[in-house]
Structures are given as structure tokens and as C-alpha cells.
Amino acid sequence: MQEPSPLLSLLPFLLVTFLCFLFAIPMSRRKGKGIGFAALCLVPFLTPFIVFYLASLTDKSVSDRLAALEGKAQ
């Protein structure tokens, strides 16, 4: 039996990496980070760490509202 090509063997890994990148684009915008930060998801072994970091950040809108509330209280 013939061994599959190395590129074909990496296809599922690259597909999951690309799907995580597509998931990270709107998340990075919502968190106030640029699309360049989401582009780090294209580095295959950094992908889960970048997605986890983005998910743990507070949304930009929530941070802005909190800053406005703190400004009113003082």
C-alpha cells in the first residue's frame, strides 16, 4: 500500500488551524485587539493558546462602560 503524501497528512491539522483563525477574527475585534493578533492563530502550535487568551479577555464595550461608570462615581 502506498503511503499518503505529507501535505495530505497535514490537511486536517491545517484545516482546524484555519477554522480557529476564522473564529478568532471577530473575537479579537470584540476584545479590542487587531486582526494581526488573530493572525497569530495561523501559527499552528500557538493557535489554542491565542484562542484561549482571546476568550479570557474582557470585551472592549464592557471595559468602556466600566470606565464610564468609574468616571461618574468620582
C-alpha positions in Angstrom: 0.0 0.0 0.0 1.2 3.5 -0.9 1.9 6.0 1.9 -0.1 9.2 1.7 1.7 12.4 0.9 2.9 14.6 3.8 0.8 17.5 2.7 -2.3 15.3 2.7 -1.5 14.1 6.2 -1.3 17.7 7.4 -4.5 18.8 5.8 -6.8 18.1 8.9 -4.3 20.0 11.1 -4.2 23.0 8.8 -8.0 23.0 8.3 -8.5 23.1 12.1 -5.9 25.9 12.4 -7.7 27.9 9.7 -11.1 27.4 11.3 -9.7 28.7 14.6 -8.3 31.7 12.8 -11.8 32.5 11.3 -13.2 32.1 14.8 -10.6 34.4 16.3 -11.1 37.3 13.9 -14.5 38.5 15.3 -13.4 37.6 18.8 -10.3 39.8 18.6 -12.2 42.7 17.2 -14.8 42.4 20.0 -12.0 42.3 22.6 -10.3 45.4 21.2 -7.3 43.6 19.6 -6.4 44.0 16.0 -6.7 41.4 13.3 -2.9 41.0 13.5 -3.4 39.4 16.9 -5.8 36.9 15.4 -3.3 36.2 12.6 -1.1 34.6 15.3 -3.7 31.8 15.2 -2.2 30.8 11.8 0.9 29.6 13.6 -0.2 26.0 14.2 1.1 25.4 17.8 0.1 28.9 19.1 -3.5 28.5 18.0 -5.0 27.1 21.2 -3.1 29.5 23.4 -4.2 32.6 21.4 -7.8 31.5 21.2 -7.8 30.8 25.0 -6.2 34.2 25.7 -8.7 36.0 23.5 -11.6 34.2 25.1 -10.4 35.2 28.6 -10.2 38.9 27.8 -13.0 41.3 28.8 -14.9 42.7 25.9 -14.0 46.3 24.8 -17.5 47.5 25.2 -17.7 46.2 28.8 -14.4 47.9 29.6 -15.6 51.2 28.2 -18.8 51.1 30.1 -17.0 50.2 33.3 -14.6 53.1 32.7 -17.5 55.5 32.2 -19.1 54.3 35.4 -15.9 54.8 37.4 -15.6 58.3 35.9 -19.2 59.2 37.2 -18.6 57.8 40.7 -15.6 60.1 41.3 
